[in-house]
Amino acid sequence: MKSDLSSWTFRNPPGFEKAEGRFVVLEPARFPDDAEILFDAVGGPANYDLWRYIPFGPLENADALGAAMTFLIDQQKWDTY
């Protein structure tokens, strides 16, 4: 595999529009409103390994996840896709 990046050019990140397909709908998460459903998927002791390479967490509950994500988006200017 070649690693020549001499012709690389910048690409804009994906937009935040809702994308609907045949089997799935993708839409941006809105915090803190979507924290509970996201926490259900990635929270709790059974999922601690998922947090190994994330620079915060694991978090104890959905409220903590919502607060952390709100801070990161609003204060640290994170873009979440």
C-alpha positions as CSV (number, residue, x, y, z in Angstrom):
1,M,0.0,0.0,0.0
2,K,1.4,3.4,-1.0
3,S,1.4,6.3,1.4
4,D,2.0,9.1,-1.0
5,L,-0.2,12.0,0.1
6,S,1.3,14.6,-2.3
7,S,-2.0,14.9,-4.1
8,W,-4.2,15.1,-1.0
9,T,-6.6,18.0,-0.9
10,F,-8.9,19.2,1.9
11,R,-12.5,18.0,2.0
12,N,-15.2,19.6,4.0
13,P,-16.6,17.6,6.8
14,P,-20.1,16.1,6.3
15,G,-23.0,18.4,6.9
16,F,-25.5,18.1,9.8
17,E,-28.5,17.3,7.7
18,K,-30.7,14.3,8.3
19,A,-30.0,11.4,5.9
20,E,-32.7,8.9,5.2
21,G,-32.0,5.5,3.6
22,R,-34.0,2.4,3.0
23,F,-33.3,0.8,6.4
24,V,-31.8,3.6,8.5
25,V,-32.1,7.3,9.3
26,L,-29.0,9.2,10.4
27,E,-29.4,12.5,12.1
28,P,-27.1,14.6,14.4
29,A,-27.4,13.9,18.1
30,R,-28.7,16.8,20.1
31,F,-27.5,17.1,23.7
32,P,-28.6,16.9,26.3
33,D,-31.9,15.7,24.7
34,D,-30.4,12.5,23.1
35,A,-28.1,11.6,26.0
36,E,-30.4,8.9,27.5
37,I,-30.7,6.9,24.3
38,L,-27.0,7.2,23.6
39,F,-26.1,6.2,27.2
40,D,-28.3,3.1,26.8
41,A,-26.0,2.1,23.9
42,V,-22.6,3.0,25.3
43,G,-23.0,3.5,29.0
44,G,-22.6,1.4,32.1
45,P,-19.9,-1.0,33.4
46,A,-20.4,-3.5,30.6
47,N,-19.3,-0.9,28.1
48,Y,-16.2,0.6,29.9
49,D,-13.9,-0.9,27.2
50,L,-15.6,1.3,24.6
51,W,-14.2,4.3,26.4
52,R,-10.6,3.4,26.3
53,Y,-9.6,5.8,23.5
54,I,-12.2,8.5,24.2
55,P,-10.6,11.5,26.1
56,F,-13.3,11.5,28.8
57,G,-15.5,9.0,30.6
58,P,-16.7,6.5,31.1
59,L,-19.6,8.4,32.6
60,E,-21.9,7.2,35.3
61,N,-25.3,8.1,33.8
62,A,-27.2,9.8,31.0
63,D,-27.2,13.2,32.7
64,A,-23.4,13.1,33.0
65,L,-23.1,12.2,29.3
66,G,-25.5,15.0,28.3
67,A,-23.6,17.5,30.4
68,A,-20.2,16.4,29.1
69,M,-21.3,16.4,25.5
70,T,-23.0,19.8,25.9
71,F,-19.8,21.2,27.3
72,L,-17.6,19.7,24.6
73,I,-19.8,21.0,21.8
74,D,-20.5,24.5,23.2
75,Q,-17.3,25.3,25.0
76,Q,-14.6,23.2,23.2
77,K,-16.3,23.5,19.7
78,W,-16.4,19.8,19.1
79,D,-18.2,18.6,16.0
80,T,-20.0,15.3,16.5
81,Y,-21.0,13.2,13.5
